[in-house]
Amino acid sequence: MSLRRRAGAEFLGTFWLVFGGCGSAVLAAAFPNLGIGFVGVALAFGLTVLTMVYAIGHISGGHLNPAVSIGLAVGKRFPVSELPAYIVAQVLGGIVAAGVLLVIASGKAGFDVSAGFASNGYGAHSPGGYSLVSCLTAELVLTFMFLMIILGATDKRAPQGFAAIAIGLGLTLIHLIGIPVTNTSVNPARSTGPAVFVGGWAVEQLWLFWIAPLLEPHWRAWLTQHSPASRQTLERKRLLKTRRGPYKSKLTASALLSATDRNGETTICYT
C-alpha cells in the first residue's frame, strides 16, 4: 500500500474522529431535554475510533492521532520516515472536520463559535476551571494510558481481532475522566481542528495539547527501558548473542523462555 493511500486513510479517519466526537459535543451534548451530556460525548469519541480502526486499520494502521504515530515510532513499530506524512494528514483531517462542523453549527440562530466549539483549554477555559498544572498532568497521564492500551491491544501476543474494542472503550473512559478537566485532548490533531476556527485563546493554549501528548511517548519509552521486565528482555537478547555450546544452533528468541540468576549463575530454560 502506497504512503499516499495510507495518509489518505489517516485523513479520513481523523476527520471522522473530530467530526463525530466534537460534533456530538457541539450539536448534541446540551440539546434541550435530550442532550447526551458528558457520557454521550465520551462514547461518541470512543465509537469514532472503534469504527475507524475496523474501517481503515488494515490500510494505515488507524492511528488517527500524531501522538499515537510518534508513540509507535518510539516503540519501533512504525517507520520514522513516514511520520511527517501521517501527522500532516491527521492535522488536515481534524481541521477540515472542524470546518464542516462549523458550517452545520452556524446554521442555528444564536450560535457563537467563540463560546468554545469543543476546544481544549486550561484555567478559565477548562470546563471545570482546572489549573495549567492540573491540565498538563491529566493530559500526560491520560495519553500515557491510551498509548499503553494501544500498544498492548495490538501486540501480536494479545487476542486477535479485539484491539479496536479495547482502544475504543479505552478512549471512552479517558474522555469520561478528562472532559471536565481539559475537554480531553490526548490528540493534537483533535485539538488543532476546533482551535483554528475559534482563534484567540484556543490558539494561545494549543501548545499544551501538542506538548503533553508528544512528550509522553518519550517518557513512556524511558520508563519501559528502565523497568525490570525490560532489563530481563535485554539480558535475554544478550544471552542470545553470546551463548556458545551444543545448543547454539537451537538458540532462538522463541526457544529462550527465561533467564534467571541462581546462586550467581545464569540458568537458561528451553522448550
C-alpha positions in Angstrom: 0.0 0.0 0.0 1.5 3.4 -1.0 2.2 6.1 1.5 -0.2 8.4 -0.2 -3.1 6.0 0.2 -2.2 5.3 3.8 -2.0 9.0 4.5 -5.4 9.5 2.8 -6.9 6.9 5.1 -5.4 8.7 8.1 -7.0 12.0 6.8 -10.4 10.3 6.6 -10.1 8.6 9.9 -9.1 11.7 11.8 -11.9 13.6 10.0 -14.4 11.1 11.4 -12.9 11.3 14.9 -13.1 15.1 15.1 -16.4 15.4 13.3 -18.0 12.6 15.3 -16.5 13.5 18.7 -16.6 17.2 18.6 -19.8 17.2 16.6 -21.5 15.3 19.4 -20.2 17.9 21.9 -21.3 20.9 19.8 -24.6 19.7 18.4 -26.0 17.1 20.8 -24.4 17.4 24.3 -26.7 20.2 25.5 -29.7 19.6 23.3 -32.8 20.6 25.3 -34.3 17.7 27.3 -32.5 15.1 25.2 -28.8 16.2 25.4 -26.3 13.3 25.6 -24.1 15.1 28.1 -20.5 14.0 29.1 -21.3 10.3 28.8 -22.7 10.6 25.3 -19.7 12.7 24.1 -17.2 10.3 25.7 -19.0 7.4 24.0 -19.0 9.2 20.7 -15.3 9.7 20.7 -14.8 6.0 21.5 -17.1 4.9 18.8 -15.3 7.0 16.1 -12.1 5.3 16.9 -13.6 1.8 17.2 -15.3 2.2 13.8 -12.3 3.7 12.0 -9.9 1.1 13.4 -12.0 -1.6 11.8 -12.6 0.5 8.6 -9.0 1.7 7.9 -6.8 -0.2 10.3 -5.8 -2.7 7.6 -4.8 0.2 5.3 -2.9 2.7 7.5 -3.0 1.1 11.0 -5.7 3.5 12.1 -3.5 5.9 14.2 -5.8 9.0 13.8 -3.5 10.8 16.2 0.0 12.3 15.9 0.8 11.1 19.5 -0.1 7.5 18.5 2.1 7.7 15.4 5.0 9.1 17.4 4.5 6.6 20.2 4.6 3.7 17.7 7.7 5.1 16.1 9.4 5.4 19.5 8.4 1.8 20.2 10.0 0.9 16.8 6.6 -0.3 15.4 6.3 2.5 12.8 8.9 4.0 10.4 10.1 7.4 11.5 10.4 8.4 7.8 6.6 8.2 7.4 5.8 10.4 10.4 5.6 13.7 8.5 3.0 12.4 6.0 0.9 10.8 8.7 0.9 13.9 11.0 0.1 16.3 8.2 -2.8 14.1 7.1 -4.1 13.8 10.6 -4.0 17.5 11.3 -5.6 18.4 8.0 -8.3 15.9 8.6 -9.0 17.5 12.0 -9.1 21.0 10.5 -11.4 20.0 7.6 -13.8 18.2 10.0 -14.0 21.2 12.3 -14.7 23.4 9.2 -17.6 21.2 8.1 -18.9 21.1 11.7 -18.8 24.9 11.8 -20.9 25.1 8.6 -23.5 22.9 10.2 -23.5 24.5 13.7 -23.6 28.1 12.3 -26.9 27.3 10.7 -28.7 27.7 14.0 -29.6 31.2 15.2 -27.5 32.3 18.2 -24.6 30.0 17.6 -21.3 31.6 18.7 -18.0 29.8 17.8 -16.1 31.9 20.4 -18.1 30.1 23.1 -15.8 27.2 22.8 -16.7 24.9 19.8 -15.4 21.9 21.7 -11.9 23.4 22.0 -9.5 22.2 24.7 -8.3 24.7 27.3 -6.9 25.2 30.8 -7.5 27.8 33.6 -10.5 29.9 32.7 -11.1 27.8 29.6 -11.1 24.5 31.4 -14.7 23.2 31.7 -14.2 22.7 35.4 -11.8 25.6 35.9 -8.7 23.4 36.4 -5.2 25.0 36.6 -2.4 24.6 34.0 -0.6 22.1 36.2 -3.7 20.0 36.7 -4.5 20.0 32.9 -0.9 19.2 32.0 -0.8 16.3 34.5 -4.2 15.0 33.2 -3.1 15.1 29.6 0.2 13.3 30.3 -1.4 10.5 32.4 -4.4 10.0 30.0 -2.1 10.0 26.9 0.2 7.5 28.7 -2.7 5.1 29.4 -4.1 5.5 25.9 -0.8 4.5 24.3 -0.3 1.7 26.7 -3.8 0.3 25.8 -3.0 0.7 22.1 0.4 -1.0 22.3 -0.9 -3.8 24.5 -4.1 -4.4 22.5 -2.2 -4.5 19.1 0.7 -6.7 20.4 0.9 -10.0 18.5 0.5 -11.9 21.8 -2.9 -10.2 22.5 -6.1 -11.8 21.5 -6.6 -11.1 17.8 -9.5 -9.1 16.4 -10.4 -7.3 19.5 -7.9 -4.4 19.5 -10.5 -1.8 18.2 -12.9 -2.6 21.0 -10.2 -2.2 23.7 -9.0 1.0 22.1 -12.4 2.5 21.6 -13.6 1.7 25.1 -10.3 3.0 26.5 -10.8 6.3 24.7 -14.3 6.4 26.1 -13.0 6.0 29.7 -10.3 8.6 29.1 -13.0 11.1 28.0 -15.2 10.4 31.0 -12.2 11.3 33.2 -10.8 14.2 31.1 -13.8 16.2 29.8 -14.3 18.2 33.0 -10.6 19.0 33.1 -9.5 20.0 29.6 -12.4 18.8 27.4 -10.0 15.9 26.8 -7.4 16.1 24.0 -4.8 13.3 24.1 -4.7 14.1 20.4 -3.0 17.2 18.9 -5.0 16.9 15.7 -8.3 16.8 17.6 -7.2 20.0 19.5 -6.0 21.8 16.4 -9.1 21.5 14.3 -11.5 23.4 16.5 -8.8 25.9 17.7 -8.2 27.1 14.2 -11.7 28.4 13.9 -12.1 29.6 17.5 -8.8 31.5 17.3 -7.7 33.8 20.2 -7.4 31.9 23.5 -7.9 28.5 21.8 -4.8 29.0 19.6 -2.8 30.6 22.5 -3.5 27.5 24.7 -3.0 25.0 21.9 0.7 24.5 22.8 -0.3 22.4 25.8 -2.2 19.9 23.8 0.7 19.4 21.5 3.5 19.3 24.1 1.8 16.9 26.5 0.9 14.2 24.0 4.2 14.4 22.2 6.3 14.3 25.4 4.5 11.2 26.6 6.0 8.6 24.2 9.5 9.6 25.3 8.5 9.4 29.0 6.9 6.0 28.4 9.9 4.7 26.5 12.2 5.8 29.3 10.0 4.0 31.9 9.8 0.9 29.8 13.6 0.8 29.2 14.2 1.1 32.9 11.6 -1.4 34.1 12.6 -4.8 35.5 10.8 -6.6 32.6 12.8 -4.6 30.0 16.1 -5.3 31.7 15.2 -9.0 31.7 14.4 -8.8 28.0 17.8 -7.1 27.3 19.5 -9.8 29.2 17.8 -12.4 27.1 19.0 -10.7 24.0 22.5 -10.5 25.3 22.4 -14.2 26.0 21.2 -14.9 22.5 24.2 -13.1 21.1 26.8 -14.6 23.5 25.7 -18.1 24.1 28.0 -20.8 22.9 27.9 -24.6 23.1 25.8 -27.5 21.8 22.6 -25.5 21.9 23.9 -22.7 19.7 22.0 -23.9 16.6 18.7 -24.1 18.5 19.0 -20.9 20.5 16.3 -18.6 19.2 14.1 -15.9 20.6 11.1 -18.2 20.6 13.1 -21.1 22.2 14.6 -19.0 25.0 11.8 -18.8 27.6 13.6 -17.3 30.6 17.0 -16.4 32.1 17.2 -16.3 35.8 20.1 -15.7 38.2 20.6 -18.6 40.6 23.5 -18.5 43.0 25.3 -16.1 40.8 24.9 -18.2 37.7 22.6 -17.8 34.7 20.2 -20.6 34.0 18.6 -20.8 30.5 15.4 -22.6 30.1 14.4 -24.1 26.7 11.3 -25.5 25.2 
